[in-house]
Amino acid sequence: MAVPAQLVEFLNKAREPRPPISGPDELLHIDSLGMIRLMAFIQEDMGIHIDDDEFTLDNFATLGAIDKLLQNKGISGDGK
């Protein structure tokens, strides 16, 4: 899996008090406010452009879904 470590750290912090994400298919349980925060983090803090139509619950339901989206955009685990 090639999800950047800083993104995993952000998601784990955002999920508190839930335990850290344990696998690529675990549901992340992101609500609408969480999606807005996630969008801001990815675009502003990580410098990764995600089109508005790509910010769907399906694309961000699991780490595996995020990994697939990032791979389709040509982004590796180090965010490049």
C-alpha positions as CSV (number, residue, x, y, z in Angstrom):
1,M,0.0,0.0,0.0
2,A,1.3,3.4,-0.9
3,V,-0.7,5.8,1.3
4,P,1.6,8.5,2.6
5,A,2.5,8.0,6.3
6,Q,1.4,11.6,7.2
7,L,-2.0,10.9,5.8
8,V,-2.4,7.7,7.9
9,E,-1.3,9.7,10.9
10,F,-3.9,12.4,10.2
11,L,-6.6,9.8,9.8
12,N,-5.7,8.0,13.0
13,K,-5.8,11.3,14.9
14,A,-9.1,12.3,13.3
15,R,-10.6,8.9,14.3
16,E,-9.8,9.2,18.0
17,P,-11.0,7.7,20.3
18,R,-11.2,4.8,17.8
19,P,-8.1,2.6,17.7
20,P,-5.6,3.2,14.8
21,I,-6.4,1.8,11.4
22,S,-5.5,-1.8,11.3
23,G,-5.8,-2.7,7.7
24,P,-6.5,-1.5,4.1
25,D,-10.1,-2.7,4.1
26,E,-11.1,-1.3,7.5
27,L,-13.8,1.4,7.2
28,L,-12.5,4.8,8.2
29,H,-15.9,6.1,9.4
30,I,-15.4,9.6,8.0
31,D,-18.4,12.0,8.4
32,S,-19.1,15.1,6.3
33,L,-17.1,17.4,8.5
34,G,-14.3,14.9,8.5
35,M,-14.3,14.9,4.7
36,I,-13.9,18.6,4.7
37,R,-11.0,18.5,7.1
38,L,-9.5,15.6,5.1
39,M,-9.8,17.6,1.8
40,A,-8.1,20.6,3.4
41,F,-5.3,18.4,4.8
42,I,-4.6,16.6,1.5
43,Q,-4.6,19.8,-0.6
44,E,-3.1,22.3,1.7
45,D,-0.8,20.4,4.0
46,M,0.3,17.6,1.5
47,G,0.0,19.6,-1.7
48,I,-1.9,16.9,-3.5
49,H,-4.6,18.1,-5.8
50,I,-7.8,16.0,-5.7
51,D,-10.6,17.1,-8.0
52,D,-13.9,18.0,-6.3
53,D,-15.7,15.1,-7.9
54,E,-13.1,12.7,-6.5
55,F,-13.9,13.6,-2.9
56,T,-16.5,10.9,-2.4
57,L,-17.2,8.7,0.5
58,D,-16.4,5.7,-1.7
59,N,-12.9,7.0,-2.5
60,F,-12.2,7.7,1.2
61,A,-14.0,4.8,2.8
62,T,-10.9,2.7,3.5
63,L,-7.1,3.1,3.2
64,G,-7.3,0.7,0.2
65,A,-9.7,3.1,-1.6
66,I,-7.4,6.1,-0.9
67,D,-4.4,4.1,-2.1
68,K,-6.2,3.3,-5.3
69,L,-7.1,6.9,-5.9
70,L,-3.6,8.1,-5.2
71,Q,-2.1,5.4,-7.5
72,N,-4.5,6.5,-10.3
73,K,-3.1,10.0,-9.8
74,G,0.5,8.8,-9.9
75,I,1.2,9.5,-6.2
76,S,3.5,7.2,-4.2
77,G,3.6,6.5,-0.5
78,D,6.0,9.4,0.0
79,G,3.4,11.9,-1.5
80,K,5.3,12.3,-4.8
